[in-house]
Amino acid sequence: MTGSARTAPAPGGSLDGFTLEEQVHQGGMATLWRVTREGTDLPMLMKLPQLRDLDEPGPIVSFEVEQMIMPRLAGPHVPRFVAAGDADGQPYIVMERVPGASLEARLGSGPLEPEQVAGIGARVATALHDLHRQHVIHLDVTPGNILFRESGEAVFIDFGLSRHDQLPDLMAEVITQPMGTDAYISPEQVLRVRSDPRSDIFSLGVIMYELVTGELPFGGDSSQAGLRRRLYAAPDPPRSLNADCPDWLQEIILRCLEADPARRFSSAAQLAFALQNPGQVVLTERAERSERAGFFSAVGGWMRYATSGPVAAWAVSRHLDAVPILMVAVDLSPGEDALSQELRLATQRIFLSEKSARLTCVTVRKTSLVTLDPAVDENGESLHMQQLTALKRWAHALELPAGKISFHVLESPDPAAALVDYARANEVEHIVIGARGSSTMRRLIGSVSAHVAAESPCTVTVVRTPETGQTPGVAADGRPEPQGA
Amino acid sequence: MRIALLADVHANREALEACLHHARFSGVERYVFLGDLVGYGADPAWVLDTVLDLTRQGALAVIGNHDAAVLDGAERTMREDAQAAIAWTRSRITPGQREFLAGLPRSCEGADSLYVHANAWKPEGWEYVATTTDARRSLDATLSRFTFCGHLHVPALFHQGSLGRVAHFAPVAGVGIPLGAHHRWLAVLGAVGQPRDGNPAACYAIHDLARRQLTFHRVPFDVGTASRKIIEAGLPAWLGTRLETGV
């Protein structure tokens, strides 16, 4: 029987073969029902969205996102997916019912012991890493969305605001406001950026702060000003609110709460490691902060944010909806295969840490100052086009999506000057360039890479081939070996 | 019902064979060809016979700008190597094959989908859908919920929500994308016969109506043979060598 639940789901009713037993939760966006199905022993929940206002697309699309993402997640850190569908206009999701209360229940009773906080934080970070490895950024990590299995693993629920990096972001064209729970969302989410896994690390930082101090680091203020405060003001250090908080835990929490994602832990796995190995946490100025964030430290926070180059560039680029530009200067001369491979590896490594970057691949066709160079070779083929093809072939192994990469063949008698001019004109933030082996000539006149390194307006990475035959950290197929876990 | 969507075959027999094989293996029951069956490649006659045969079994096909140029001599606006390929193609096809091309519609509809080579707002103008602005213009010009086109040789997926805004997504090969009911969708297929996104593998997609899912696929094919045949046919060599890198 279908359709009975269309108007008002009621105990005893059924939907697509599931029997509704009792309503266990009524939220603003959805109701949760305990359901059963013949032949299934797993305790199950059915989630039904509340679609009151059909002119407001947010809730409908959000449920659609959850229907899209849940079937693609597996493992102990998510409820097991059972079914999703749309029975006569009533969309639903059925999933495993994970017993136990959410982390929210632990909040009312005041600050927890630091060791407990670290233990909870580590379990949640481990779960986050598992989620991120499955291509999903949660984007609504709050105490209410975290459960714990009896075996101890943290479990995430509610993927209505999540983002799967291999699927279109349906929420992106619906949202007009920052999405998420105000007290917990990251600065980049305030700026409506939905593509950074480190947003979840920020939210976990808020949760740990709350667990150890009993207070929220940026308050519960949902005004625009309140939301934006986290862009420039550092929170009161946890030790100023709870003297029992050890310096290493403060270091970890404040690192999670950095406005610039690049200054947080770069992965949830690294965060979990730190929480499980307090003795190995490198303490910085963050661990020492003791003053509450009064006016001056707030201004100091803003000053740090606004004046430190990369951070300011990050904030501005997000504002302009732009992304950092990485330029790689490729030498297509014959006989430079090893250097060319090394350059590719270096580019890949930089991209691993700067996923939002765009790559522009540039090569220079050196032309003569005095004679008119031919534009075609002896077979009549365009030399420019040949270089462009070779450049694309070089870049193909990087496996970057088409929208993230561009190709340019410059023509100049002075390659170094051409590269520097190009970088300046295109607001390039980082140049990667190979240095060929030394020769007497090069020592005398100076190499292209040396000129570029000396004269460029931005960071320059000069790549060399190792002197011995073996390249460390490179597998037989030429790809970098996975780092860490 | 699984529908294979194939654009820009461009007389590339090796690429089309590989895609058809992949599609049959994937349980495809219907084929839609999104224009530019010929031009650039060395096997126009084989490709036209194959597609004609499939249309007799229910496949749909629309005309592309290269197909039209073979018929009406409008290649003057094209790049030099494309012009040369059109003239060569004209000399290689039979009156029957020419008649098949002449009978192709500019667009056709089915399964709540519009199939067209370049765009929905003026199919015979051959303007590209390359940006979200173009995609919105095209989506606004049709009532169909899905638009499938080609022409660009670079795969892309655009989605439009109920507020009208359009967003772009770069599809990941082999990952099924649920085509949600609350959006309208425009898919730009990559090229079967002449990919230009730096990946030399042929690109096509499968629209699974029952699962409401679209999956882009990349299918490797014998690039060496396709390239060699182009050069041996006396076509501009660049048309062959570019296949090796997919540029």
Boltz contact constraints between the chains, C-beta under 6 A:
constraints:
  - contact:
      token1: [A, 57]
      token2: [B, 161]
      max_distance: 6.0
  - contact:
      token1: [A, 57]
      token2: [B, 162]
      max_distance: 6.0
  - contact:
      token1: [A, 60]
      token2: [B, 182]
      max_distance: 6.0
  - contact:
      token1: [A, 61]
      token2: [B, 182]
      max_distance: 6.0
  - contact:
      token1: [A, 64]
      token2: [B, 180]
      max_distance: 6.0
  - contact:
      token1: [A, 64]
      token2: [B, 182]
      max_distance: 6.0
  - contact:
      token1: [A, 68]
      token2: [B, 178]
      max_distance: 6.0
  - contact:
      token1: [A, 166]
      token2: [B, 172]
      max_distance: 6.0
  - contact:
      token1: [A, 166]
      token2: [B, 175]
      max_distance: 6.0
  - contact:
      token1: [A, 167]
      token2: [B, 177]
      max_distance: 6.0
  - contact:
      token1: [A, 168]
      token2: [B, 159]
      max_distance: 6.0
  - contact:
      token1: [A, 168]
      token2: [B, 169]
      max_distance: 6.0
  - contact:
      token1: [A, 172]
      token2: [B, 167]
      max_distance: 6.0
  - contact:
      token1: [A, 173]
      token2: [B, 161]
      max_distance: 6.0
  - contact:
      token1: [A, 173]
      token2: [B, 165]
      max_distance: 6.0
  - contact:
      token1: [A, 173]
      token2: [B, 167]
      max_distance: 6.0
  - contact:
      token1: [A, 174]
      token2: [B, 161]
      max_distance: 6.0
  - contact:
      token1: [A, 389]
      token2: [B, 245]
      max_distance: 6.0
  - contact:
      token1: [A, 389]
      token2: [B, 247]
      max_distance: 6.0
  - contact:
      token1: [A, 392]
      token2: [B, 198]
      max_distance: 6.0
  - contact:
      token1: [A, 392]
      token2: [B, 245]
      max_distance: 6.0
  - contact:
      token1: [A, 392]
      token2: [B, 247]
      max_distance: 6.0
  - contact:
      token1: [A, 393]
      token2: [B, 245]
      max_distance: 6.0
  - contact:
      token1: [A, 396]
      token2: [B, 198]
      max_distance: 6.0
  - contact:
      token1: [A, 401]
      token2: [B, 170]
      max_distance: 6.0
  - contact:
      token1: [A, 402]
      token2: [B, 154]
      max_distance: 6.0
  - contact:
      token1: [A, 402]
      token2: [B, 197]
      max_distance: 6.0
  - contact:
      token1: [A, 403]
      token2: [B, 170]
      max_distance: 6.0
